[in-house]
Amino acid sequence: MNKNNKNRAFLKWAGGKYSVLEHILPHLPKAPKLIEPFFGAGSISLNAPYESYQLNDINADLINLYKFVQTSCEKFIEALTPLFTPESNTSAYYYQCRKEFNATEDPFRRAILFVYLNRHGYNGLCRYNQKGGFNVPFGRYVKPKLPIQEIRFFSKRFAQAQFTNLDYVDVLNNAPENSIIYCDPPYIPISKTASFTQYAATGFNLDAQETLANTIKQVVSERLVTVVISNHDTPLSRQLYKGASFKSFYARRFISQHAHARKPVKELLAIFSNENI
């Protein structure tokens, strides 16, 4: 896939799939509908044209934001633009906006601030504390980009999409026949020192990984659907996804803040269909 033909998401997103599209898109067969239970920033659906989409994420702030972009794109851009100035790119202003985001219950203002925090915060992280407060620190970028073209493309591509804020199990169990489901869950840790107790803080622990794998197998055994799932290529991944066909490739993951430590990581693509279940 030519880089110039790839559509970027308007949010920065840890674990986004923009850089590995060429490894994933060829394994998404033609179908009337593409379903993403773990939508995130949306690089897959932005580059995989289907007749209809169900785009789901457990993060309510994310789905709230996407619904405003879908229905009120130009109003949204107009409200967002004043937050992308040299005066707004300071530590003091960032923390003021973060405090406002955590306090406000106004859905439109919350959506605007979410994009500001995403583009100005550290490494494009989306992280909340145990009380539900957004707590990503200031990123100290020279000139954060106001992604107007990307927002407009998103709004146009998903003008008729269904955005949902549901548990992934419900999304999988209600997928219609002949749909394609792409799952991009939080990844299984590759470090031997990483504990699942620590990983559970993200809301997706080992039990959730097992539930996801078992639910996929059950759904594919009962209906004519294809499910493609991404994860780190680990012995546990291959054990959980036993029965799928596997594709493995290397991806450059920007996990470390030190450039010299950013090494390629082996990723796994597991493809479940009625042919291999």
Solvent accessible surface area in square Angstrom, and as a share of the most:
residue,aa,sasa,rsa
1,M,115,0.52
2,N,83,0.43
3,K,138,0.59
4,N,136,0.70
5,N,107,0.55
6,K,30,0.13
7,N,41,0.21
8,R,127,0.46
9,A,16,0.12
10,F,2,0.01
11,L,8,0.04
12,K,59,0.25
13,W,68,0.24
14,A,62,0.48
15,G,33,0.32
16,G,24,0.23
17,K,7,0.03
18,Y,34,0.13
19,S,59,0.38
20,V,3,0.02
21,L,0,0.00
22,E,75,0.34
23,H,67,0.30
24,I,0,0.00
25,L,28,0.14
26,P,97,0.61
27,H,52,0.23
28,L,17,0.09
29,P,60,0.37
30,K,201,0.85
31,A,23,0.18
32,P,69,0.43
33,K,40,0.17
34,L,0,0.00
35,I,0,0.00
36,E,3,0.02
37,P,2,0.01
38,F,29,0.12
39,F,7,0.03
40,G,7,0.07
41,A,8,0.06
42,G,4,0.04
43,S,10,0.07
44,I,4,0.02
45,S,0,0.00
46,L,1,0.01
47,N,13,0.07
48,A,7,0.05
49,P,106,0.67
50,Y,36,0.14
51,E,153,0.69
52,S,46,0.29
53,Y,12,0.04
54,Q,19,0.08
55,L,0,0.00
56,N,1,0.00
57,D,16,0.08
58,I,127,0.65
59,N,25,0.13
60,A,61,0.47
61,D,16,0.08
62,L,0,0.00
63,I,5,0.03
64,N,36,0.19
65,L,0,0.00
66,Y,1,0.00
67,K,98,0.41
68,F,49,0.21
69,V,0,0.00
70,Q,36,0.16
71,T,101,0.59
72,S,34,0.22
73,C,19,0.11
74,E,97,0.44
75,K,125,0.53
76,F,0,0.00
77,I,10,0.05
78,E,132,0.59
79,A,35,0.27
80,L,0,0.00
81,T,58,0.34
82,P,85,0.53
83,L,8,0.04
84,F,30,0.13
85,T,51,0.30
86,P,113,0.71
87,E,128,0.58
88,S,2,0.02
89,N,30,0.15
90,T,57,0.33
91,S,35,0.23
92,A,80,0.62
93,Y,63,0.24
94,Y,0,0.00
95,Y,83,0.31
96,Q,113,0.50
97,C,3,0.02
98,R,56,0.21
99,K,159,0.67
100,E,60,0.27
101,F,0,0.00
102,N,64,0.33
103,A,80,0.62
104,T,28,0.16
105,E,164,0.73
106,D,72,0.37
107,P,71,0.44
108,F,42,0.17
109,R,79,0.29
110,R,49,0.18
111,A,1,0.00
112,I,2,0.01
113,L,0,0.00
114,F,5,0.02
115,V,0,0.00
116,Y,0,0.00
117,L,2,0.01
118,N,5,0.03
119,R,30,0.11
120,H,2,0.01
121,G,1,0.01
122,Y,72,0.27
123,N,50,0.26
124,G,1,0.01
125,L,53,0.27
126,C,41,0.25
127,R,109,0.40
128,Y,68,0.26
129,N,68,0.35
130,Q,193,0.86
131,K,197,0.83
132,G,42,0.40
133,G,13,0.13
134,F,7,0.03
135,N,46,0.24
136,V,0,0.00
137,P,53,0.33
138,F,20,0.08
139,G,13,0.12
140,R,179,0.65
141,Y,72,0.27
142,V,148,0.85
143,K,178,0.76
144,P,21,0.13
145,K,108,0.46
146,L,39,0.20
147,P,1,0.00
148,I,52,0.26
149,Q,149,0.66
150,E,25,0.11
151,I,0,0.00
152,R,110,0.40
153,F,69,0.29
154,F,1,0.00
155,S,13,0.09
156,K,166,0.70
157,R,60,0.22
158,F,0,0.00
159,A,51,0.40
160,Q,170,0.76
161,A,12,0.09
162,Q,92,0.41
163,F,13,0.05
164,T,17,0.10
165,N,64,0.33
166,L,77,0.38
167,D,61,0.32
168,Y,27,0.10
169,V,37,0.21
170,D,68,0.35
171,V,2,0.01
172,L,0,0.00
173,N,72,0.37
174,N,115,0.59
175,A,2,0.02
176,P,61,0.38
177,E,85,0.38
178,N,84,0.43
179,S,1,0.00
180,I,8,0.04
181,I,0,0.00
182,Y,1,0.00
183,C,0,0.00
184,D,32,0.17
185,P,4,0.03
186,P,51,0.32
187,Y,30,0.11
188,I,4,0.02
189,P,31,0.20
190,I,80,0.41
191,S,60,0.38
192,K,209,0.88
193,T,127,0.74
194,A,38,0.29
195,S,52,0.33
196,F,64,0.27
197,T,118,0.69
198,Q,132,0.59
199,Y,31,0.12
200,A,37,0.29
201,A,93,0.72
202,T,92,0.54
203,G,64,0.61
204,F,12,0.05
205,N,53,0.27
206,L,56,0.28
207,D,95,0.49
208,A,16,0.13
209,Q,1,0.00
210,E,68,0.30
211,T,57,0.33
212,L,1,0.00
213,A,1,0.00
214,N,94,0.48
215,T,16,0.09
216,I,0,0.00
217,K,54,0.23
218,Q,97,0.43
219,V,1,0.00
220,V,0,0.00
221,S,66,0.43
222,E,106,0.48
223,R,45,0.17
224,L,107,0.53
225,V,3,0.02
226,T,22,0.13
227,V,0,0.00
228,V,0,0.00
229,I,0,0.00
230,S,0,0.00
231,N,0,0.00
232,H,14,0.06
233,D,27,0.14
234,T,18,0.11
235,P,119,0.75
236,L,46,0.23
237,S,0,0.00
238,R,92,0.34
239,Q,128,0.57
240,L,18,0.09
241,Y,1,0.00
242,K,154,0.65
243,G,38,0.37
244,A,14,0.11
245,S,48,0.31
246,F,62,0.26
247,K,91,0.39
248,S,49,0.32
249,F,18,0.08
250,Y,140,0.53
251,A,3,0.02
252,R,116,0.42
253,R,24,0.09
254,F,120,0.50
255,I,118,0.60
256,S,29,0.19
257,Q,120,0.53
258,H,97,0.43
259,A,72,0.56
260,H,156,0.70
261,A,43,0.33
262,R,57,0.21
263,K,143,0.60
264,P,75,0.47
265,V,20,0.12
266,K,87,0.37
267,E,0,0.00
268,L,1,0.00
269,L,0,0.00
270,A,0,0.00
271,I,24,0.12
272,F,0,0.00
273,S,21,0.14
274,N,63,0.32
275,E,168,0.75
276,N,48,0.25
277,I,84,0.43
